[in-house]
Amino acid sequence: MARAPRPSQGGTLRTPPLPPRQGGGSVGLHRFAVATAVATLFLIFAGGLVTSTESGLSVPDWPLSYGRLMPPMVGGVFYEHGHRMVATTVGVLTILLAVWLSRREPRAWVRRVGYGALAAVVAQGVLGGLTVIFLLPTAVSVAHACLAQTFFSLIVTVAVVTSPAWRAAADPNRSPVVRIGAATVAMIFLQLLVGAVMRHTKAGLAIPDFPLALGRIVPPMTSFPVAVAFAHRLGALGVAGCVAGCVIQAFASRRPGLKKTALLLAALVALQITLGAFTVLSRKVVAVTTAHVVTGALLLGMALTFTLASLTEKKPARARKEGANLTRRAIA
């Protein structure tokens, strides 16, 4: 039973301050969001296989496949229809996630992110259908690829902000780490956009050598494929520079969690550049090219995680203890 509040010297009742409101949700919701993010990354992998194997029109109709729900899974149909099956699974997971957020998540902005992800996955399905109906137009195919990265970013955001660590964090912190993290996310997304244009205009081997470009540091810009391929290489340098900035700022912040995430970012960007080089030198071997696509998405998700983590700081142990005591008093 709670104790009655003691009167102050002025005769008025003095009530203890309420504990700060924490984000709601549950561990189950967070884990489900993480599972949806992993499934989305696998969907990007499946989409990368479709492009790498040039199986985009192996199934010429939509939404059915050769007029069936399940066509014979042979040749390119395996990749294209398999991609559709994974996309359907991710769509169902996203619906469940949005419903779970609407019922259990008290933060309106988090619920809106979930609804945005649901809208994105519906739009992604429509764009996927249009790429088949209109025979892989470049503009629609590039939009399809970029929306996939946007959808993945929304799901990653939900996964991060529903975690127990986020809910236990202190007030938002606008440090230099946040700014370099946001710049890195923007730079990676721009790089993925250029990469999508390069893939869907079949310009991946317009510059067939590496590390030089047509035997030079700066190749002659004689065609659009050469220009977009060289822009993609310059973008890789820009991403590497931003990630280096993240590492520097993370170590300056003296936050162990940020340091580990920044070092993982650095490892991923090194892997991505290596995969890009082997994509060219191997003449776009399917396994290497698809790994390059997936690692790009993973790099975007990790940069976003780094940025979101840098927004908050852990509460000091004393503050956490006092908050817990206040919560127990309020419940008593």
N, C-alpha and C positions, 0 to 999 in steps of 0.2 A: 504493500500500500504506500502511495506517495506521501511524503511529508508535506505539511502545509507550509507555504512560503512565509518567511519571517518578515515582520514589518520593519521598515527602515526608520531612521531617526525622525523623518518627517511624518511618520504615521502612515505612509503609503506602502502597499505591498510591492516587494522587489522580486520579480520573477527572473529566473535564469534565462539567458539568451538561447534561442532555438539553435540546434545544430544546423550547419549548412546543408542545404538540400543536395543530395547526391543523385546521379543518374540512376534510373531504375533498370528494369530488365532482369536478366538472370544469366547464370553461367551457361545454361542450356541454349539460350538465345544467341549468346556470343559464339558458342561452338557451332551452332547451326549456320551462322553467318560465315564463319571460317570455312565450313564445309562447302557452302555455296561459292565462296571465292575460289576454292581449290577446283571445284567443278567448272567454274568459268574459265580458269586457266587451262583446264583440259579441253574445253570447248575451243579456245584460241589455238591450241595444239591441233585439234581436229580440222579447224579451218585452214591452218597453215599447211596441213597435209593435202587438202583439196587443191590449194593453189600450187604447191610444190610439185604435185603429180599431174597438174593440169586436168583435174577431174571435174571442173566446175560445171560442165554441160553433159556429164555422163548420165545424169537424170534430166531429161528435157522438159519435164512438166512439174508443176507445183500447185497446190500443196501435196498432192499424191506423188508417188514415184512409179512411173509407168502404169498409172491408174491403180496402184495398190498401196496399201499401208506398209507392206514389207516385200520389196522386190527381191529377186535373186541377188545375193551379195557377192558379185563377181566383178573383177576389173575395177574400173573407176567408180562403179556404183557403190562398192564397199566404202570408199572414202566419202563420196558425196552424200549417200543416204545415211552413212554412219554419222556424219556431221549433223545431219538433220535430227537424228535420234538423240545425240548429245544435247543439241540445242533445245529440244523439247523437254528433256530432263532438267536442264538449267532453268527453263521457263517455269516449270512446276515448282522447283525449289524457290524461285524468286517470288512466286505467288504466296507460298507458305511463309516465306520470310516477311513479306509485306503484311500479311494477316497477323503474324505473331507480333510484329512491331506495333500494329494498330491496337492490339489488346494489352500488351505488357510494357510498352515503352512510354514513360511519362513525358519525355522531351519531344516537343513538337517538331523541332528541326531534324531530329534523327528519324522520326516517322516520315517526314517529307523526303529525306534522302532515300528511304526505302521505297516510297511511292515513285520517286524519280527513277529508281532502278527498275521497277516494274514497267513503267512507261517506256524506258529504254529497251528492255528486252522484247517488248511487243513491237516497237519500231524496228528493232534489229531483225525480227522474224519477217516483217514486211519487206525490208530492204533485201534480205536474202532471197525472198521470192521474186522480187523485181530483177535481181541480177540474173536469174534463170529465164524469166519471161522475156526480158529484153536482150538476152544473149550477152551477158557480161559487159555492159557499158562501163567504161572506166570511171566515170563520175560516181555511179551508184556503187560500184565495187569498192572504191576508195572510201566512200561514206560508210559503207558496211564495215570496213576494217576499222575506221576511226571510232565509230559508234561502239564497236566491240571493246575498244580500250576505255572508252568513257563509262560503259556499263561496268567493266571490271573495276574501275576506280571507285564507282559508287558502292559496289559491294565491299571492296576493301575498306572504305570509309566506315560502313556500318559495322564491319568486323572489328575495327580498331576501337571505335567509340562505345561499343557495347562491352568491351573487355573490363574485367574487375580493376585492372591497373588504371584505366582511364577514369573510371568512376571514383577511384580513391585519390585522384590527383587534385592538386590545388587549383587556384584560379588561373585562367589563361595567361600565358607569358609571351610578350611580343619581343623576343630577343633576336639578335642577328641570325641565329640558327634558323628561325622560322623563315626569314627572308631568303636565305640561300636555299633552303629546302623547297620553298615555293617556286623559286627560279629554276631549280633542278627539275621539278615536276613539269613545268611549262616547257623546258628545253627538251626533255625526253618525249613529251607528247608531240611536239613539233617534229622531232626526229622520226617518230613513228609515222607521222603523216607523210613526210617525204619518202620514207621507206615503202609505205603503201602505194604511193604514186609510182615509185620505181618498179615495184613488183607487178602492178597491174598494167603498166605500159611496157612490160617485158624489157626493162632497161638495166636489169641486174648485171649483165655482162657487157654493157656498153663500154665499160673500162675493164678490160680482161686481165690486167696485171695489178700486182700489189707488192710493195707499198707505193710504187710509182703509179702514175696515171697516164697511160699511153706513152710510157717512157719518160714522163716529165713530172715535175712537182705540181704544176698547174697545166692541165691538158688544154688543147685548143677546143673552145666551145663551138664545135661545128654542128651540133645537133641537140635536140631536146633530151634524148636519152643520156648523152654524155654529161650534159649540164645537171640533170637530176641525180645521176649517179655520183658526180663529184660533190654536189650539195649534200648528199647523204654522208659522204666521207668527212666533209667539213663539220657536219652536225655531230658526228661521233666525237670529234675533238672538243666541240662545245659542251657536249654532255660530260666528257671526261673532266673538263675544267670545272664544271659546276659540282661534280661529285668530289673533286679535290677540295673545293671550297667547303663542302659539307663536312669532310673529314677534319679540316682545320678548325672550323667553328665548333664541331662536336667535342674535340679535344680541349678547346678553349673553355667550353662550358663545364668541363670536369664532371659530366654526367655519364656514368658507366654504360647505361642503356643506350644512350645516343652514340657513344663511341663504338659500341659493337655493331649497331645498325649502320653507321657510316662506313665502317670497315667492310661490312657485308656488301654495301653499295659499291665500294671500290672494287671488290672481288668480282661482282657481277658485271661491272662495266668493262673490266679487263677481259672477262670471259666473252662478253658480247662483241668486243672488237676482234678478239681472236676468231670467233665464229664467223664474223663478217669477212675476215681475211680468207678463211678456209672456204667460205661460200663461193668466193671469186676463184680461188686457186683450184678448187675441186670441180669447177664448172657447174655449180649449183646442184651438188648431190642432195637428194631429197632429205636424208636424215640431218645433214648439217644445216641446210636452209631452214627446215622446220624448227630445229633447235634455236636458230638465230631469231626466228619470229617469237617463240615462246619466251626466250630470255629477255627480249625487249619488253614484253608485257610484264614479266616478273620484275624487271628493273623499274618500270613505272610504278608498280604496286609497292615496291620497297621504298622508293623515293617518297611516295605519298605517306607511307607508314612513318618514315623518318620525320616528315613535316608535321604530321598530326601529333606524333610523340613530343616534338619540340614545343608544341603549343602549351603544354602543361608541365608542371614540376611536381614531384612527389612532396607530400606534406612532411614536415619534420616529425620525428617520432613523438615528441611531446604534444604537438598539435593533434596528431592522430589519436593519442590517448585521451586528450581532453574532449575531442569530438565524440569518441566512443562513450565516455562518461556522461556527456550531455544527452546522447541518444538514449542511454539506459535510464537516465532520470526522466526523460520525456515519456518513455514507455511505461515506467513504474506507476 
